[in-house]
Amino acid sequence: MPLAEHLRELRNRLAKAVLAIVVVAIVAAFYQKQLTDFLSSPVPKCEGRDLAQSHGGNCAVVVFNSLSSPFTTIVKICLLAGVTVSAPIWLYQLWAFLAPGLHKNEKKYTIAFVATAAPLFVAGAWLAYSIMPMSMRVLLKITPESAANTLNLDDILDFTVRMILVFGLAFELPLLLVMMNIAGMVTGKTMVKWWRGVVMGTFVFGAVATPSTDPFGMCILAVPIIILYFGAVGFSMLNDKRRARSNPDRMLSDDEAAPLDLTPQSLGDSEPMPALRDRSEDGRQHAARNGYDDVT
């Protein structure tokens, strides 16, 4: 296609993706109360929302800090629901725009990557939402008895989204290593040598990346990633063995010569050369003898 046709197609697909997000967000607006309760459910709320009962770290009261906070928070929740629920539609639009420019093997790897990445991200998001009540209780326990906990719903929404994104993207790291192994950028043996640094770096990443900043959340994030990492190592080593069986020279280093078979091979009988014919200036044809034209 010309550049203008590509831009026109991109505009149409972006319009369809945005329309899907807006439609789902409008539908989500009718269920904004249920969505708000779902996002704030991990917070240990005080009975009756009485601030007098919220002293210490046993519970908290969910509040809005400004007049416009309820509206802006509900709009953010509806847009978040629109992006999440309409993900199959806008992801398909993205795929339909990119797929015509990919080769057959690139399409195969892309489909395999998406089919694996989506369940891993969902698993990470589910784990993040599952541990949020415990993480919030750990953080609220620090509150002294002379103070009360009031949490802004907008802050709870940001905390939930950050936890889901951090856990979901962290679960994609082993898949990235597998794709690098398939592309030949790293071997399984090299990944085995990294295991000490990976374990240490995963715990440090869990401590820094988790918004809750508590040891429990750090361990809950680090342990599954380490398990997935060793699963990626096992897959990479099996893939290296399969690759070595199909091409033994692939595993050689850059400065190592591959074994060559220099045994001369017979070329077989030579084919007879057909007679060449040429037309001279007077129009008569002359037959070639022994590959040479007799006129020459």
C-alpha positions in Angstrom: 0.0 0.0 0.0 1.0 3.6 -0.4 1.8 5.6 2.8 -1.6 7.4 2.7 -3.5 4.0 2.6 -1.5 2.8 5.6 -2.4 6.0 7.5 -6.0 5.7 6.5 -6.2 2.1 7.7 -4.4 3.0 11.0 -7.0 5.8 11.5 -9.9 3.4 10.9 -8.6 0.7 13.3 -7.8 3.3 16.0 -11.3 4.6 15.7 -12.8 1.1 16.1 -10.6 0.5 19.2 -11.5 3.8 20.8 -15.2 3.3 20.0 -15.1 -0.1 21.7 -13.4 1.4 24.8 -16.0 4.2 25.0 -19.0 1.8 24.6 -17.7 -0.5 27.3 -17.0 2.5 29.6 -20.6 3.8 29.1 -22.0 0.4 30.0 -19.7 0.3 33.0 -21.1 3.6 34.2 -24.4 1.9 34.9 -22.5 -0.6 37.2 -20.2 2.0 38.8 -21.4 1.2 42.3 -20.6 -2.5 41.9 -17.2 -1.7 40.4 -16.4 0.8 43.2 -17.3 -1.8 45.8 -15.1 -4.4 44.0 -12.0 -2.2 44.0 -12.4 -1.0 47.6 -13.3 -4.5 48.9 -9.6 -5.3 49.9 -9.7 -2.5 52.4 -10.7 -3.7 56.0 -13.5 -1.2 56.5 -14.8 -0.1 59.9 -18.3 -1.1 60.8 -20.8 1.7 60.1 -17.9 3.8 58.7 -17.6 5.5 62.1 -14.3 7.3 62.6 -14.5 6.7 66.3 -14.2 3.0 65.7 -11.2 3.3 63.4 -8.6 4.1 66.0 -5.4 2.0 65.5 -4.7 -0.3 62.6 -7.7 -2.6 62.7 -9.8 -0.9 60.0 -10.1 2.2 57.8 -12.8 4.5 56.4 -13.0 5.1 52.7 -13.6 8.8 52.0 -13.4 11.4 49.2 -11.2 14.4 49.9 -12.8 16.9 47.5 -16.1 17.8 45.9 -15.1 16.6 42.5 -13.4 13.4 43.7 -16.5 11.2 43.3 -17.0 12.2 39.7 -13.3 11.9 38.6 -12.9 8.6 40.4 -15.9 7.1 38.8 -14.8 8.3 35.4 -11.4 6.7 36.0 -13.0 3.4 37.1 -15.2 3.4 34.0 -12.3 4.0 31.6 -10.3 1.4 33.3 -13.1 -1.1 32.9 -13.5 -0.1 29.3 -9.8 -0.6 28.5 -9.8 -4.0 30.3 -13.0 -5.5 29.0 -12.5 -4.3 25.4 -9.0 -5.6 25.3 -9.8 -8.4 22.9 -11.2 -5.9 20.4 -8.4 -3.3 20.4 -5.8 -6.0 20.5 -7.4 -7.6 17.4 -7.3 -4.2 15.7 -3.6 -3.9 16.5 -2.9 -7.4 15.2 -4.9 -6.8 12.0 -2.9 -3.8 11.3 0.5 -5.5 11.9 -0.2 -9.0 10.6 0.0 -8.3 6.8 3.6 -7.1 7.2 4.8 -10.3 9.0 6.1 -13.5 7.6 4.5 -16.8 8.3 7.0 -17.9 11.0 6.7 -14.4 12.6 3.0 -14.7 12.8 3.3 -18.1 14.4 5.7 -16.8 17.1 3.5 -13.7 17.7 0.4 -15.8 18.2 2.3 -18.1 20.6 3.6 -15.2 22.5 0.2 -13.5 22.9 -1.4 -16.9 23.8 1.1 -17.4 26.6 1.5 -13.8 27.7 -2.3 -13.2 28.3 -2.7 -16.0 30.9 0.5 -15.1 32.6 -0.7 -11.5 33.0 -4.1 -12.6 34.2 -2.4 -14.9 36.8 -0.3 -12.0 38.0 -3.3 -9.7 38.3 -5.3 -12.3 40.2 -2.4 -12.9 42.6 -2.1 -9.2 43.2 -5.8 -8.7 43.9 -5.7 -11.8 46.2 -2.9 -10.5 48.4 -4.1 -6.9 48.6 -6.3 -7.4 51.7 -3.4 -9.0 53.6 -1.0 -6.3 52.4 -3.4 -3.5 53.5 -3.8 -5.1 56.9 0.0 -5.3 57.3 0.3 -1.6 56.4 -2.6 -0.5 58.6 -1.2 -2.4 61.6 1.5 0.3 61.9 -1.1 2.9 62.7 -0.9 3.9 66.4 -3.9 3.7 68.7 -4.2 7.4 68.9 -4.8 7.9 65.2 -7.5 6.9 62.7 -7.2 5.6 59.1 -9.1 7.4 56.4 -8.3 6.3 52.8 -9.2 8.2 49.7 -10.9 6.0 47.1 -8.8 7.6 44.4 -5.6 6.5 46.2 -7.0 3.0 46.6 -7.7 2.8 42.8 -4.1 3.9 42.0 -2.8 1.4 44.5 -4.9 -1.4 43.0 -3.9 -0.6 39.4 -0.2 -0.4 40.3 -0.3 -3.7 42.1 -2.0 -5.4 39.1 0.4 -3.9 36.6 3.5 -4.7 38.6 2.5 -8.3 39.2 1.1 -8.8 35.7 4.2 -7.4 34.0 6.6 -9.3 36.4 5.0 -12.6 35.3 6.0 -11.8 31.7 9.8 -11.7 32.5 10.3 -15.5 32.2 8.4 -15.5 28.9 10.8 -12.7 27.6 13.7 -15.0 28.4 12.1 -17.9 26.5 11.6 -15.7 23.5 15.2 -14.6 23.7 16.3 -18.3 23.7 14.1 -19.1 20.7 15.7 -16.1 18.9 19.2 -17.5 19.8 20.2 -14.6 22.0 20.7 -16.6 25.2 21.2 -20.3 25.9 19.8 -22.4 28.7 23.3 -23.0 30.2 23.8 -19.2 30.4 20.5 -18.8 32.2 21.6 -21.5 34.7 24.7 -19.5 35.5 22.5 -16.4 36.2 20.3 -18.1 38.9 22.0 -16.5 41.9 21.8 -13.0 40.5 18.3 -13.6 39.3 17.1 -14.8 42.7 18.7 -11.8 44.4 17.5 -9.3 41.8 13.9 -10.7 42.0 13.7 -10.1 45.7 15.1 -6.6 45.3 12.7 -6.0 42.5 9.8 -7.2 44.6 10.8 -4.9 47.4 11.0 -1.9 45.2 8.2 -2.5 42.7 5.4 -3.5 45.1 3.5 -0.4 46.2 2.7 -2.0 49.6 6.5 -2.1 50.5 5.9 -4.9 53.0 8.0 -8.1 53.2 4.9 -10.2 52.6 4.1 -8.6 49.2 7.8 -8.8 48.2 7.9 -12.6 48.9 4.6 -13.2 47.2 5.8 -11.5 44.1 9.4 -12.9 44.1 8.6 -16.6 44.7 6.3 -17.1 41.6 8.7 -15.3 39.4 11.6 -17.5 40.5 9.5 -20.6 39.9 8.6 -19.3 36.4 12.3 -18.5 35.8 13.5 -22.0 36.5 10.6 -23.2 34.2 12.0 -21.0 31.5 15.5 -22.4 32.1 14.1 -25.9 31.7 12.3 -25.0 28.5 15.4 -23.3 27.1 17.7 -26.3 27.8 15.2 -28.6 26.1 15.1 -26.2 23.1 18.9 -26.0 23.0 19.1 -29.9 22.8 16.5 -29.9 20.0 18.4 -27.3 18.1 21.7 -29.1 18.6 20.2 -32.3 17.1 19.1 -30.5 14.0 22.3 -28.4 13.6 25.3 -29.6 15.7 27.4 -26.6 14.6 24.9 -24.0 16.1 26.3 -24.3 19.6 29.9 -23.6 18.5 31.4 -20.3 19.8 32.3 -17.5 17.4 36.1 -18.3 17.4 35.6 -22.1 17.1 35.9 -23.7 13.6 33.2 -26.0 12.5 34.3 -29.5 11.3 34.2 -29.6 7.5 34.1 -32.7 5.2 36.8 -32.0 2.6 36.5 -35.4 0.9 36.4 -34.9 -2.9 33.1 -36.0 -4.5 32.6 -37.2 -8.0 30.7 -34.8 -10.3 29.4 -37.6 -12.5 29.5 -37.9 -16.3 29.6 -34.6 -18.2 26.7 -33.8 -20.5 27.4 -33.6 -24.2 27.4 -30.1 -25.5 24.7 -29.4 -28.1 25.8 -28.3 -31.5 25.8 -24.5 -31.9 24.5 -23.0 -35.0 25.2 -19.5 -36.3 23.9 -17.5 -39.2 26.5 -15.8 -41.3 26.2 -12.5 -43.2 25.1 -14.3 -46.3 22.2 -16.1 -44.4 23.7 -19.6 -44.5 24.0 -21.6 -41.2 27.3 -23.1 -40.1 27.4 -26.1 -37.7 29.8 -25.9 -34.7 32.5 -28.5 -34.4 33.9 -29.4 -30.9 32.1 -26.5 -29.4 33.5 -23.9 -31.8 31.8 -22.2 -34.7 33.4 -23.1 -38.0 33.1 -19.6 -39.2 35.1 -18.4 -36.2 
